[in-house]
């Protein structure tokens, strides 16, 4: 599930032409956290998914 979420997140971000930093600033998280979510190193919280 985590890897699938990361793949979908990266695809979604790419279609919108957002950098990890842009997405992180919009979501009030660190760019490092976004990177960890995309690689599956970190699990998304319910709030992050929404």
mmJSON file of the N, C-alpha and C atoms, coordinates in Angstrom:
{"data_MODEL":{"atom_site":{
"group_PDB":["ATOM","ATOM","ATOM","ATOM","ATOM","ATOM","ATOM","ATOM","ATOM","ATOM","ATOM","ATOM","ATOM","ATOM","ATOM","ATOM","ATOM","ATOM","ATOM","ATOM","ATOM","ATOM","ATOM","ATOM","ATOM","ATOM","ATOM","ATOM","ATOM","ATOM","ATOM","ATOM","ATOM","ATOM","ATOM","ATOM","ATOM","ATOM","ATOM","ATOM","ATOM","ATOM","ATOM","ATOM","ATOM","ATOM","ATOM","ATOM","ATOM","ATOM","ATOM","ATOM","ATOM","ATOM","ATOM","ATOM","ATOM","ATOM","ATOM","ATOM","ATOM","ATOM","ATOM","ATOM","ATOM","ATOM","ATOM","ATOM","ATOM","ATOM","ATOM","ATOM","ATOM","ATOM","ATOM","ATOM","ATOM","ATOM","ATOM","ATOM","ATOM","ATOM","ATOM","ATOM","ATOM","ATOM","ATOM","ATOM","ATOM","ATOM","ATOM","ATOM","ATOM","ATOM","ATOM","ATOM","ATOM","ATOM","ATOM","ATOM","ATOM","ATOM","ATOM","ATOM","ATOM","ATOM","ATOM","ATOM","ATOM","ATOM","ATOM","ATOM","ATOM","ATOM","ATOM","ATOM","ATOM","ATOM","ATOM","ATOM","ATOM","ATOM","ATOM","ATOM","ATOM","ATOM","ATOM","ATOM","ATOM","ATOM","ATOM","ATOM","ATOM","ATOM","ATOM","ATOM","ATOM","ATOM","ATOM","ATOM","ATOM","ATOM","ATOM","ATOM","ATOM","ATOM","ATOM","ATOM","ATOM","ATOM"],
"id":[1,2,3,4,5,6,7,8,9,10,11,12,13,14,15,16,17,18,19,20,21,22,23,24,25,26,27,28,29,30,31,32,33,34,35,36,37,38,39,40,41,42,43,44,45,46,47,48,49,50,51,52,53,54,55,56,57,58,59,60,61,62,63,64,65,66,67,68,69,70,71,72,73,74,75,76,77,78,79,80,81,82,83,84,85,86,87,88,89,90,91,92,93,94,95,96,97,98,99,100,101,102,103,104,105,106,107,108,109,110,111,112,113,114,115,116,117,118,119,120,121,122,123,124,125,126,127,128,129,130,131,132,133,134,135,136,137,138,139,140,141,142,143,144,145,146,147,148,149,150],
"type_symbol":["N","C","C","N","C","C","N","C","C","N","C","C","N","C","C","N","C","C","N","C","C","N","C","C","N","C","C","N","C","C","N","C","C","N","C","C","N","C","C","N","C","C","N","C","C","N","C","C","N","C","C","N","C","C","N","C","C","N","C","C","N","C","C","N","C","C","N","C","C","N","C","C","N","C","C","N","C","C","N","C","C","N","C","C","N","C","C","N","C","C","N","C","C","N","C","C","N","C","C","N","C","C","N","C","C","N","C","C","N","C","C","N","C","C","N","C","C","N","C","C","N","C","C","N","C","C","N","C","C","N","C","C","N","C","C","N","C","C","N","C","C","N","C","C","N","C","C","N","C","C"],
"label_atom_id":["N","CA","C","N","CA","C","N","CA","C","N","CA","C","N","CA","C","N","CA","C","N","CA","C","N","CA","C","N","CA","C","N","CA","C","N","CA","C","N","CA","C","N","CA","C","N","CA","C","N","CA","C","N","CA","C","N","CA","C","N","CA","C","N","CA","C","N","CA","C","N","CA","C","N","CA","C","N","CA","C","N","CA","C","N","CA","C","N","CA","C","N","CA","C","N","CA","C","N","CA","C","N","CA","C","N","CA","C","N","CA","C","N","CA","C","N","CA","C","N","CA","C","N","CA","C","N","CA","C","N","CA","C","N","CA","C","N","CA","C","N","CA","C","N","CA","C","N","CA","C","N","CA","C","N","CA","C","N","CA","C","N","CA","C","N","CA","C","N","CA","C","N","CA","C"],
"label_alt_id":[null,null,null,null,null,null,null,null,null,null,null,null,null,null,null,null,null,null,null,null,null,null,null,null,null,null,null,null,null,null,null,null,null,null,null,null,null,null,null,null,null,null,null,null,null,null,null,null,null,null,null,null,null,null,null,null,null,null,null,null,null,null,null,null,null,null,null,null,null,null,null,null,null,null,null,null,null,null,null,null,null,null,null,null,null,null,null,null,null,null,null,null,null,null,null,null,null,null,null,null,null,null,null,null,null,null,null,null,null,null,null,null,null,null,null,null,null,null,null,null,null,null,null,null,null,null,null,null,null,null,null,null,null,null,null,null,null,null,null,null,null,null,null,null,null,null,null,null,null,null],
"label_comp_id":["UNK","UNK","UNK","UNK","UNK","UNK","UNK","UNK","UNK","UNK","UNK","UNK","UNK","UNK","UNK","UNK","UNK","UNK","UNK","UNK","UNK","UNK","UNK","UNK","UNK","UNK","UNK","UNK","UNK","UNK","UNK","UNK","UNK","UNK","UNK","UNK","UNK","UNK","UNK","UNK","UNK","UNK","UNK","UNK","UNK","UNK","UNK","UNK","UNK","UNK","UNK","UNK","UNK","UNK","UNK","UNK","UNK","UNK","UNK","UNK","UNK","UNK","UNK","UNK","UNK","UNK","UNK","UNK","UNK","UNK","UNK","UNK","UNK","UNK","UNK","UNK","UNK","UNK","UNK","UNK","UNK","UNK","UNK","UNK","UNK","UNK","UNK","UNK","UNK","UNK","UNK","UNK","UNK","UNK","UNK","UNK","UNK","UNK","UNK","UNK","UNK","UNK","UNK","UNK","UNK","UNK","UNK","UNK","UNK","UNK","UNK","UNK","UNK","UNK","UNK","UNK","UNK","UNK","UNK","UNK","UNK","UNK","UNK","UNK","UNK","UNK","UNK","UNK","UNK","UNK","UNK","UNK","UNK","UNK","UNK","UNK","UNK","UNK","UNK","UNK","UNK","UNK","UNK","UNK","UNK","UNK","UNK","UNK","UNK","UNK"],
"label_asym_id":["A","A","A","A","A","A","A","A","A","A","A","A","A","A","A","A","A","A","A","A","A","A","A","A","A","A","A","A","A","A","A","A","A","A","A","A","A","A","A","A","A","A","A","A","A","A","A","A","A","A","A","A","A","A","A","A","A","A","A","A","A","A","A","A","A","A","A","A","A","A","A","A","A","A","A","A","A","A","A","A","A","A","A","A","A","A","A","A","A","A","A","A","A","A","A","A","A","A","A","A","A","A","A","A","A","A","A","A","A","A","A","A","A","A","A","A","A","A","A","A","A","A","A","A","A","A","A","A","A","A","A","A","A","A","A","A","A","A","A","A","A","A","A","A","A","A","A","A","A","A"],
"label_entity_id":["1","1","1","1","1","1","1","1","1","1","1","1","1","1","1","1","1","1","1","1","1","1","1","1","1","1","1","1","1","1","1","1","1","1","1","1","1","1","1","1","1","1","1","1","1","1","1","1","1","1","1","1","1","1","1","1","1","1","1","1","1","1","1","1","1","1","1","1","1","1","1","1","1","1","1","1","1","1","1","1","1","1","1","1","1","1","1","1","1","1","1","1","1","1","1","1","1","1","1","1","1","1","1","1","1","1","1","1","1","1","1","1","1","1","1","1","1","1","1","1","1","1","1","1","1","1","1","1","1","1","1","1","1","1","1","1","1","1","1","1","1","1","1","1","1","1","1","1","1","1"],
"label_seq_id":[1,1,1,2,2,2,3,3,3,4,4,4,5,5,5,6,6,6,7,7,7,8,8,8,9,9,9,10,10,10,11,11,11,12,12,12,13,13,13,14,14,14,15,15,15,16,16,16,17,17,17,18,18,18,19,19,19,20,20,20,21,21,21,22,22,22,23,23,23,24,24,24,25,25,25,26,26,26,27,27,27,28,28,28,29,29,29,30,30,30,31,31,31,32,32,32,33,33,33,34,34,34,35,35,35,36,36,36,37,37,37,38,38,38,39,39,39,40,40,40,41,41,41,42,42,42,43,43,43,44,44,44,45,45,45,46,46,46,47,47,47,48,48,48,49,49,49,50,50,50],
"pdbx_PDB_ins_code":[null,null,null,null,null,null,null,null,null,null,null,null,null,null,null,null,null,null,null,null,null,null,null,null,null,null,null,null,null,null,null,null,null,null,null,null,null,null,null,null,null,null,null,null,null,null,null,null,null,null,null,null,null,null,null,null,null,null,null,null,null,null,null,null,null,null,null,null,null,null,null,null,null,null,null,null,null,null,null,null,null,null,null,null,null,null,null,null,null,null,null,null,null,null,null,null,null,null,null,null,null,null,null,null,null,null,null,null,null,null,null,null,null,null,null,null,null,null,null,null,null,null,null,null,null,null,null,null,null,null,null,null,null,null,null,null,null,null,null,null,null,null,null,null,null,null,null,null,null,null],
"Cartn_x":[0.822,0.0,0.862,1.896,2.732,3.442,3.987,4.676,3.697,2.479,1.469,1.099,0.968,0.658,1.765,3.011,4.144,4.191,3.908,3.881,2.785,1.606,0.49,0.776,1.38,1.715,2.699,3.719,4.719,4.104,3.248,2.562,1.667,0.901,-0.005,0.78,1.899,2.738,3.332,3.745,4.325,3.326,2.089,1.052,0.75,0.905,0.638,1.896,2.986,4.267,4.678,4.52,4.923,6.217,7.092,8.288,7.9,8.771,8.52,8.414,9.23,9.189,7.858,7.38,6.097,4.963,4.936,3.897,4.031,5.255,5.49,5.017,5.305,4.871,3.349,2.695,1.228,0.619,1.279,0.755,1.272,2.098,2.681,3.481,4.27,5.197,6.549,7.559,8.884,9.008,9.877,10.149,10.723,11.459,12.023,10.911,9.865,8.736,8.047,7.871,7.277,8.147,9.45,10.361,10.24,10.148,10.021,8.691,7.631,6.343,6.423,7.071,7.17,8.011,8.99,9.843,9.333,8.308,7.774,8.504,9.431,10.195,9.353,8.324,7.432,6.002,5.162,3.763,2.934,1.997,1.179,0.149,-0.068,-1.119,-2.463,-3.52,-4.844,-5.0,-4.501,-4.584,-3.792,-2.655,-1.825,-2.53,-3.192,-3.903,-5.039,-5.733,-6.879,-6.352],
"Cartn_y":[-1.194,0.0,1.253,1.301,2.491,2.788,1.754,1.967,2.446,1.884,2.309,3.771,4.172,5.562,6.475,6.098,6.898,7.054,5.982,6.023,6.953,6.829,7.701,9.159,9.38,10.746,11.375,10.623,11.15,11.423,10.535,10.752,11.98,12.094,13.233,14.538,14.542,15.738,16.088,15.07,15.302,15.864,15.346,15.859,17.32,17.729,19.123,19.994,19.379,20.079,20.772,20.041,20.548,19.876,20.637,20.039,19.478,18.672,18.162,19.32,20.337,21.499,22.245,22.438,23.118,22.377,21.053,20.255,20.308,20.222,20.253,21.568,22.663,23.963,24.059,23.535,23.548,22.672,21.561,20.602,20.852,21.871,22.197,21.04,20.4,19.348,19.658,18.898,19.129,18.419,18.946,18.312,16.916,16.75,15.438,14.427,14.868,13.976,13.565,14.497,14.178,13.146,13.337,12.386,11.008,10.971,9.697,9.021,9.8,9.228,8.62,9.307,8.824,7.561,7.407,6.222,5.084,5.339,4.313,4.197,5.091,5.069,5.545,6.332,6.84,6.501,6.228,5.91,7.188,7.37,8.582,8.51,9.632,9.705,9.907,9.707,9.901,11.353,12.301,13.715,13.994,13.331,13.538,13.032,11.906,11.338,12.244,12.78,13.666,14.984],
"Cartn_z":[0.0,0.0,0.0,0.82,0.926,-0.391,-1.038,-2.309,-3.371,-3.359,-4.333,-4.11,-2.855,-2.564,-3.083,-2.831,-3.277,-4.783,-5.493,-6.96,-7.447,-6.844,-7.232,-6.889,-5.749,-5.346,-6.325,-6.696,-7.624,-8.993,-9.469,-10.746,-10.686,-9.602,-9.419,-9.422,-8.691,-8.597,-9.955,-10.703,-12.024,-13.018,-12.976,-13.881,-13.608,-12.378,-12.011,-12.047,-12.436,-12.559,-11.265,-10.157,-8.845,-8.419,-7.838,-7.236,-5.875,-5.315,-3.972,-2.989,-3.178,-2.288,-2.421,-3.651,-3.845,-3.149,-3.326,-2.687,-1.168,-0.684,0.755,1.367,0.716,1.229,1.251,0.23,0.184,1.267,1.583,2.559,3.975,4.137,5.453,6.039,5.186,5.616,4.996,5.349,4.776,3.422,2.591,1.301,1.524,2.592,2.925,3.198,3.875,4.151,2.852,1.933,0.635,-0.084,-0.06,-0.696,-0.051,1.273,1.985,1.654,1.5,1.113,-0.284,-1.194,-2.573,-2.691,-1.84,-1.91,-1.039,-0.225,0.647,1.965,2.197,3.449,4.635,4.333,5.354,4.97,5.963,5.711,5.795,4.881,4.924,6.049,6.684,7.688,6.958,7.69,7.106,6.615,7.39,7.011,5.728,5.583,4.4,3.154,3.269,2.118,1.69,2.661,2.36,1.846],
"occupancy":[1.0,1.0,1.0,1.0,1.0,1.0,1.0,1.0,1.0,1.0,1.0,1.0,1.0,1.0,1.0,1.0,1.0,1.0,1.0,1.0,1.0,1.0,1.0,1.0,1.0,1.0,1.0,1.0,1.0,1.0,1.0,1.0,1.0,1.0,1.0,1.0,1.0,1.0,1.0,1.0,1.0,1.0,1.0,1.0,1.0,1.0,1.0,1.0,1.0,1.0,1.0,1.0,1.0,1.0,1.0,1.0,1.0,1.0,1.0,1.0,1.0,1.0,1.0,1.0,1.0,1.0,1.0,1.0,1.0,1.0,1.0,1.0,1.0,1.0,1.0,1.0,1.0,1.0,1.0,1.0,1.0,1.0,1.0,1.0,1.0,1.0,1.0,1.0,1.0,1.0,1.0,1.0,1.0,1.0,1.0,1.0,1.0,1.0,1.0,1.0,1.0,1.0,1.0,1.0,1.0,1.0,1.0,1.0,1.0,1.0,1.0,1.0,1.0,1.0,1.0,1.0,1.0,1.0,1.0,1.0,1.0,1.0,1.0,1.0,1.0,1.0,1.0,1.0,1.0,1.0,1.0,1.0,1.0,1.0,1.0,1.0,1.0,1.0,1.0,1.0,1.0,1.0,1.0,1.0,1.0,1.0,1.0,1.0,1.0,1.0],
"B_iso_or_equiv":[0.0,0.0,0.0,0.0,0.0,0.0,0.0,0.0,0.0,0.0,0.0,0.0,0.0,0.0,0.0,0.0,0.0,0.0,0.0,0.0,0.0,0.0,0.0,0.0,0.0,0.0,0.0,0.0,0.0,0.0,0.0,0.0,0.0,0.0,0.0,0.0,0.0,0.0,0.0,0.0,0.0,0.0,0.0,0.0,0.0,0.0,0.0,0.0,0.0,0.0,0.0,0.0,0.0,0.0,0.0,0.0,0.0,0.0,0.0,0.0,0.0,0.0,0.0,0.0,0.0,0.0,0.0,0.0,0.0,0.0,0.0,0.0,0.0,0.0,0.0,0.0,0.0,0.0,0.0,0.0,0.0,0.0,0.0,0.0,0.0,0.0,0.0,0.0,0.0,0.0,0.0,0.0,0.0,0.0,0.0,0.0,0.0,0.0,0.0,0.0,0.0,0.0,0.0,0.0,0.0,0.0,0.0,0.0,0.0,0.0,0.0,0.0,0.0,0.0,0.0,0.0,0.0,0.0,0.0,0.0,0.0,0.0,0.0,0.0,0.0,0.0,0.0,0.0,0.0,0.0,0.0,0.0,0.0,0.0,0.0,0.0,0.0,0.0,0.0,0.0,0.0,0.0,0.0,0.0,0.0,0.0,0.0,0.0,0.0,0.0],
"pdbx_formal_charge":[null,null,null,null,null,null,null,null,null,null,null,null,null,null,null,null,null,null,null,null,null,null,null,null,null,null,null,null,null,null,null,null,null,null,null,null,null,null,null,null,null,null,null,null,null,null,null,null,null,null,null,null,null,null,null,null,null,null,null,null,null,null,null,null,null,null,null,null,null,null,null,null,null,null,null,null,null,null,null,null,null,null,null,null,null,null,null,null,null,null,null,null,null,null,null,null,null,null,null,null,null,null,null,null,null,null,null,null,null,null,null,null,null,null,null,null,null,null,null,null,null,null,null,null,null,null,null,null,null,null,null,null,null,null,null,null,null,null,null,null,null,null,null,null,null,null,null,null,null,null],
"auth_seq_id":[1,1,1,2,2,2,3,3,3,4,4,4,5,5,5,6,6,6,7,7,7,8,8,8,9,9,9,10,10,10,11,11,11,12,12,12,13,13,13,14,14,14,15,15,15,16,16,16,17,17,17,18,18,18,19,19,19,20,20,20,21,21,21,22,22,22,23,23,23,24,24,24,25,25,25,26,26,26,27,27,27,28,28,28,29,29,29,30,30,30,31,31,31,32,32,32,33,33,33,34,34,34,35,35,35,36,36,36,37,37,37,38,38,38,39,39,39,40,40,40,41,41,41,42,42,42,43,43,43,44,44,44,45,45,45,46,46,46,47,47,47,48,48,48,49,49,49,50,50,50],
"auth_comp_id":["UNK","UNK","UNK","UNK","UNK","UNK","UNK","UNK","UNK","UNK","UNK","UNK","UNK","UNK","UNK","UNK","UNK","UNK","UNK","UNK","UNK","UNK","UNK","UNK","UNK","UNK","UNK","UNK","UNK","UNK","UNK","UNK","UNK","UNK","UNK","UNK","UNK","UNK","UNK","UNK","UNK","UNK","UNK","UNK","UNK","UNK","UNK","UNK","UNK","UNK","UNK","UNK","UNK","UNK","UNK","UNK","UNK","UNK","UNK","UNK","UNK","UNK","UNK","UNK","UNK","UNK","UNK","UNK","UNK","UNK","UNK","UNK","UNK","UNK","UNK","UNK","UNK","UNK","UNK","UNK","UNK","UNK","UNK","UNK","UNK","UNK","UNK","UNK","UNK","UNK","UNK","UNK","UNK","UNK","UNK","UNK","UNK","UNK","UNK","UNK","UNK","UNK","UNK","UNK","UNK","UNK","UNK","UNK","UNK","UNK","UNK","UNK","UNK","UNK","UNK","UNK","UNK","UNK","UNK","UNK","UNK","UNK","UNK","UNK","UNK","UNK","UNK","UNK","UNK","UNK","UNK","UNK","UNK","UNK","UNK","UNK","UNK","UNK","UNK","UNK","UNK","UNK","UNK","UNK","UNK","UNK","UNK","UNK","UNK","UNK"],
"auth_asym_id":["A","A","A","A","A","A","A","A","A","A","A","A","A","A","A","A","A","A","A","A","A","A","A","A","A","A","A","A","A","A","A","A","A","A","A","A","A","A","A","A","A","A","A","A","A","A","A","A","A","A","A","A","A","A","A","A","A","A","A","A","A","A","A","A","A","A","A","A","A","A","A","A","A","A","A","A","A","A","A","A","A","A","A","A","A","A","A","A","A","A","A","A","A","A","A","A","A","A","A","A","A","A","A","A","A","A","A","A","A","A","A","A","A","A","A","A","A","A","A","A","A","A","A","A","A","A","A","A","A","A","A","A","A","A","A","A","A","A","A","A","A","A","A","A","A","A","A","A","A","A"],
"auth_atom_id":["N","CA","C","N","CA","C","N","CA","C","N","CA","C","N","CA","C","N","CA","C","N","CA","C","N","CA","C","N","CA","C","N","CA","C","N","CA","C","N","CA","C","N","CA","C","N","CA","C","N","CA","C","N","CA","C","N","CA","C","N","CA","C","N","CA","C","N","CA","C","N","CA","C","N","CA","C","N","CA","C","N","CA","C","N","CA","C","N","CA","C","N","CA","C","N","CA","C","N","CA","C","N","CA","C","N","CA","C","N","CA","C","N","CA","C","N","CA","C","N","CA","C","N","CA","C","N","CA","C","N","CA","C","N","CA","C","N","CA","C","N","CA","C","N","CA","C","N","CA","C","N","CA","C","N","CA","C","N","CA","C","N","CA","C","N","CA","C","N","CA","C","N","CA","C"],
"pdbx_PDB_model_num":[1,1,1,1,1,1,1,1,1,1,1,1,1,1,1,1,1,1,1,1,1,1,1,1,1,1,1,1,1,1,1,1,1,1,1,1,1,1,1,1,1,1,1,1,1,1,1,1,1,1,1,1,1,1,1,1,1,1,1,1,1,1,1,1,1,1,1,1,1,1,1,1,1,1,1,1,1,1,1,1,1,1,1,1,1,1,1,1,1,1,1,1,1,1,1,1,1,1,1,1,1,1,1,1,1,1,1,1,1,1,1,1,1,1,1,1,1,1,1,1,1,1,1,1,1,1,1,1,1,1,1,1,1,1,1,1,1,1,1,1,1,1,1,1,1,1,1,1,1,1]
}}}
